[in-house]
Every structure is written in C-alpha cells, then in structure tokens.
Amino acid sequence: GQNIDQPTEMTATEGAIVQINCTYQTSGFNGLFWYQQHAGEAPTFLSYNVLDGLEEKGRFSSFLSRSKGYSYLLLKELQMKDSASYLCAVRTQNSGYSTLTFGKGTMLLVSP
Amino acid sequence: DSGVTQTPKHLITATGQRVTLRCSPRSGDLSVYWYQQSLDQGLQFLIQYYNGEERAKGNILERFSAQQFPDLHSELNLSSLELGDSALYFCASSVVAGGRGTGELFFGEGSRLTVL
C-alpha cells in the first residue's frame, strides 16, 4: 500500500514564506506532484519532481528527496489568493501504467 | 478551463437510487481517471481507463462501475446509493498512461452528488 502524510492545516501571513511538507512510503515511485485546490473547485497542477532536488517555478518551489521519502512545497511572497488546500500526490508505476495517489491535503490560510 | 468536461455539476437523489456521471477528457488524452472526494477522506482514487480498457482500480465499491467508450468519454455508474456516497466526484485525464513526461492530470470541475 501507499502512505502519504502532510499536515492538516497551516496558517501564514501575507507576504511571508511557508513550507508544506509531505512524507510518503510507496513502491514503484515514479514522481511526486503538488496540486492546489480552492474550496469546491478542481485541483490544478503546481509542480512535479521525479529526481532529487529543487524545482523552482515563480513564487512556488518544490523539493524532493527520494531516499528520505520526503518532499516540500515552498510558497514565497504569500498572497491572499494562496489560501487553498495543497495536495501532495505520488505517482507509482506498475505493469507500464501509472496511478496517482493523493494525500489528504494541507489547508493553508493566509491572513492579512 | 482544464478542457475536461463533467456532467452533471450537481445531483441530488435518494438512497437506493442509481446515477450516472459523465466525463469527456481533453482532446487527445487517452487516459481517464475517476476520484471521489469527501470532506474527511481527501481525493480517493477509484478507477483508471486507457483507450477504452480498464488499467487500474483503487478503492472502488462493488456498487460502482465505470467504462470508457470508443470516443474516449467515460461514465461512472453509482448504484444502491447510500448517504455516505455523498461526495464530489472528479474525472481527470492525461495524455499518457505510462511514465513518460510529466503525465500531469487535468481535472474536470467535478460532479457534486448529494444522497438524501
């Protein structure tokens, strides 16, 4: 089976930096994704890591350590619109086909 | 707009009934995935199809079934509905079923099912 853990809730202030951690245990690992989901809306893709290291994309960065089963999403210069749920998702590959398993998400509240 | 279309957006029905949710993937995407999202469980993977064939099954109940048609649209059938089936059901599509490229999923807006 697979196990993906991330904090349930986090709070931060507008303009600040926040780091959302994700740990996972899985077999057939083939990449880690971060998605953003506003309440009642569809998840939208933020970032993807398959190799160890940091991927930077504007205000968002994501880090992966495969040996530690660990990833984080770093959000800089927080804005009110960043208040959302952030979903860590692990892709596993078996028999040539991939599936994506999501964590329960971290609800981020950005306050003025 | 992700390009994935789901209907209906909202559905209210009674226990014991049967409903069908429909999904049209992005143009060119061969893989379709169904997820269930309830308040306390997060996004739960139900089932995946690739080019009309079932490829992976997750926590899908026996009361639920799905299929992908030759035109690549997919339907999720939920029968003998229970109160606990109330949830947001998402369909997602991707261009590849294997591990090539990013393989990110594009999600539809979801179908909100309420069972009374």
Interface residues (C-beta under 8 A of the other chain):
Chain A: N30 G31 F33 G40 E41 A42 P43 T44 F45 Y48 L87 A89 R91 Q93 N94 G96 Y97 S98 T99 L100 T101 F102 G103 K104 G105
Chain B: S2 Y33 Y35 Q41 G42 L43 Q44 F45 Q48 Y50 R55 A56 G58 L88 F90 A97 G98 G99 T102 G103 E104 L105 F106 F107 G108 E109 G110
